[in-house]
């Protein structure tokens, strides 16, 4: 899936990879290098004017790791609706949930991959 991405979006995504939150870093350690049943995830991917925290294109699954600033976010609702209209599924997790229950988060992701993925 190749699309023309504006240079500023690429630069911003690169900066976000370098400055990941601790929760994003912990989840990335589990998702990277096809460690989760062979599914390939990418992180901080610019797509359609948004930056996706994690995405598995093969399974059309987006994973977002959110802090308190995302609570009740209309922008996030609009973004999620857009990606759903493009046949993506979205999972959102709070930073604190990743810190407290990474194993449970991974089981949820695996379940989603198994039940609707590639």
C-alpha positions, 0 to 999 in steps of 0.5 A: 500500500503505497501512497504519496505522503507529504514530507512534513508528515514523514518528518513528524512520524519519524520524530514520533518514533524517536520520542515514543511514550513509554507505553508505546515503547513497551507495546512496540517491543511485543509487536516488532519483528513479527513477534505476534504470531508472524504479523508485521506491524509498523509504527508511527505510519503517516496515512491519509493525513493522520499518523497511526501509532501501529498498523498491520496492513495485512490484517487491516488493523490499527492500534492506537495508544492513548493518553488522557488528551484523547478522552472524548476526542471528536477528532479521534472519532472522525479519524476512526470513522474514516479508517473504518470506511477504508475497511480497517479495524481499530483497537484503542488502549490507554497508556495505563492499561498497557503499563498494568496489563500488557499480557491482556492487551496482547491477548486482545490484539491476537484475538482481533488478528485471529477473528478478522485478520489476514 
